[in-house]
Amino acid sequence: MFPTPDLQSYLQRIASRIGLANTVQVERPAELRIFEGLTPQKLRDVAAQHNLHVVRRLAGTQLEFTRLAKL
């Protein structure tokens, strides 16, 4: 499954909001629906393309994005 344009644009918005805060949490059902078709590995890969690290919290009902640390 390829990421939808909505997914790409949403991740770009998250990446820009990370500049204002250290983390961005996605909790709303409408926002979570954008990510529901992705496997955990695919979600990490797509987030990494936008220099983001993603963690699923509360059994997948919340996603937390942070900046991807560059080593």
Sequence and secondary structure as in RCSB ss.txt:
>XXXX:A:sequence
MFPTPDLQSYLQRIASRIGLANTVQVERPAELRIFEGLTPQKLRDVAAQHNLHVVRRLAGTQLEFTRLAKL
>XXXX:A:secstr
    HHHHHHHHHHHHHHTTSSEEEE  HHHHTTTTTS HHHHHHHHHHTTEEEEEETTTTEEEEEE    
